[in-house]
């Protein structure tokens, strides 16, 4: 079966901060959409717009050509795919599963192997861009897995993201996302430290950002999180708890590869301090409170 010249039936599992707008883009693009999420009320808006409810991941996969997953951690993806009411019970030749969660690369490879035994392809396709990217369909999507399966779902991925890259075999999308998270988290720390010095020196913080953002110091973190730090806005686009989960996976991968990531280790400890201060559900910009000691 090929999906390249058809309007495939899609299912979306996991309708949180990221998943809900991502699924909404697929519905807006005219794809027949089935949804499942643990908290039914999160699906209300999509159901009102015409999506169909499924009672389990297996039920969602049964009526879909492509199943998208966007949940929190490795155990959650294993539950969605492998457990009693999981996708594997509806797995069949030609079905494609696209996992947008950020999880263990090795666990991804194991699940891909289990699904492949039933003729189903698993693409690991974690995303970057936060809730803003999800809402604006401007996510970066890094995809590991079989090339032909990637080419079949590429037109669908374009409804959710702008930068879509096939990174290699199964697990490579997840490893690429961990590389991304080093850059994101360490740059976040740099923004926190820079604004801490600016604040201590009596600078106007908004003018400081304006002065440096257009040069070599500019970054997504500075432009998007810097103003939130100044305003004391800790609302989550991406929670500290999730950043810590990603950093745990990153450090595990680094240990397996035999490399020492000193900056990633430092920022992990600082985020752990933020969590200990009750900021686990806050956005990652709340790291500023720890660095600036306010």
Secondary structure in CASP SS format (residue, H / E / C, confidence):
PFRMAT SS
TARGET T0000
AUTHOR 0000-0000-0000
METHOD secondary structure of the structure
MODEL  1
X C 1.00
X C 1.00
X C 1.00
X C 1.00
X C 1.00
X C 1.00
X C 1.00
X C 1.00
X C 1.00
X E 1.00
X E 1.00
X E 1.00
X E 1.00
X C 1.00
X C 1.00
X C 1.00
X C 1.00
X C 1.00
X H 1.00
X H 1.00
X H 1.00
X H 1.00
X H 1.00
X H 1.00
X H 1.00
X H 1.00
X H 1.00
X H 1.00
X C 1.00
X C 1.00
X C 1.00
X C 1.00
X E 1.00
X E 1.00
X E 1.00
X E 1.00
X C 1.00
X C 1.00
X C 1.00
X H 1.00
X H 1.00
X H 1.00
X H 1.00
X H 1.00
X H 1.00
X H 1.00
X H 1.00
X H 1.00
X C 1.00
X C 1.00
X C 1.00
X E 1.00
X E 1.00
X C 1.00
X C 1.00
X C 1.00
X H 1.00
X H 1.00
X H 1.00
X H 1.00
X H 1.00
X H 1.00
X C 1.00
X C 1.00
X C 1.00
X E 1.00
X E 1.00
X E 1.00
X E 1.00
X C 1.00
X C 1.00
X C 1.00
X C 1.00
X H 1.00
X H 1.00
X H 1.00
X H 1.00
X H 1.00
X H 1.00
X H 1.00
X H 1.00
X H 1.00
X C 1.00
X C 1.00
X C 1.00
X C 1.00
X H 1.00
X H 1.00
X H 1.00
X H 1.00
X C 1.00
X C 1.00
X C 1.00
X C 1.00
X C 1.00
X E 1.00
X E 1.00
X E 1.00
X E 1.00
X C 1.00
X C 1.00
X C 1.00
X C 1.00
X C 1.00
X H 1.00
X H 1.00
X H 1.00
X H 1.00
X H 1.00
X H 1.00
X H 1.00
X H 1.00
X H 1.00
X H 1.00
X H 1.00
X H 1.00
X C 1.00
X C 1.00
X C 1.00
X C 1.00
X E 1.00
X E 1.00
X E 1.00
X E 1.00
X C 1.00
X C 1.00
X E 1.00
X E 1.00
X C 1.00
X H 1.00
X H 1.00
X H 1.00
X H 1.00
X H 1.00
X H 1.00
X H 1.00
X C 1.00
X C 1.00
X E 1.00
X E 1.00
X E 1.00
X E 1.00
X E 1.00
X E 1.00
X C 1.00
X C 1.00
X H 1.00
X H 1.00
X H 1.00
X H 1.00
X H 1.00
X H 1.00
X H 1.00
X H 1.00
X H 1.00
X H 1.00
X H 1.00
X C 1.00
X C 1.00
X C 1.00
X E 1.00
X E 1.00
X E 1.00
X E 1.00
X E 1.00
X E 1.00
X E 1.00
X E 1.00
X C 1.00
X C 1.00
X C 1.00
X H 1.00
X H 1.00
X H 1.00
X H 1.00
X H 1.00
X H 1.00
X H 1.00
X H 1.00
X H 1.00
X H 1.00
X H 1.00
X H 1.00
X H 1.00
X H 1.00
X H 1.00
X H 1.00
X H 1.00
X H 1.00
X H 1.00
X H 1.00
X H 1.00
X H 1.00
X H 1.00
X H 1.00
X H 1.00
X H 1.00
X H 1.00
X H 1.00
X H 1.00
X C 1.00
X C 1.00
X C 1.00
X C 1.00
X H 1.00
X H 1.00
X H 1.00
X H 1.00
X H 1.00
X H 1.00
X H 1.00
X H 1.00
X H 1.00
X C 1.00
X C 1.00
X C 1.00
X C 1.00
X C 1.00
X C 1.00
X H 1.00
X H 1.00
X H 1.00
X H 1.00
X H 1.00
X H 1.00
X H 1.00
X H 1.00
X H 1.00
X H 1.00
X H 1.00
X H 1.00
X C 1.00
X C 1.00
X C 1.00
X C 1.00
X C 1.00
X C 1.00
X C 1.00
X E 1.00
X H 1.00
X H 1.00
X H 1.00
X H 1.00
X H 1.00
X H 1.00
X H 1.00
X H 1.00
X H 1.00
X H 1.00
X H 1.00
X H 1.00
X H 1.00
X H 1.00
X H 1.00
X H 1.00
X H 1.00
X H 1.00
X C 1.00
X C 1.00
X C 1.00
X C 1.00
X H 1.00
X H 1.00
X H 1.00
X H 1.00
X H 1.00
X H 1.00
X H 1.00
X H 1.00
X H 1.00
X H 1.00
X H 1.00
X H 1.00
X H 1.00
X H 1.00
X H 1.00
X H 1.00
X H 1.00
X H 1.00
X C 1.00
X C 1.00
X C 1.00
X E 1.00
X H 1.00
X H 1.00
X H 1.00
X H 1.00
X H 1.00
X H 1.00
X H 1.00
X H 1.00
X H 1.00
X C 1.00
X C 1.00
END
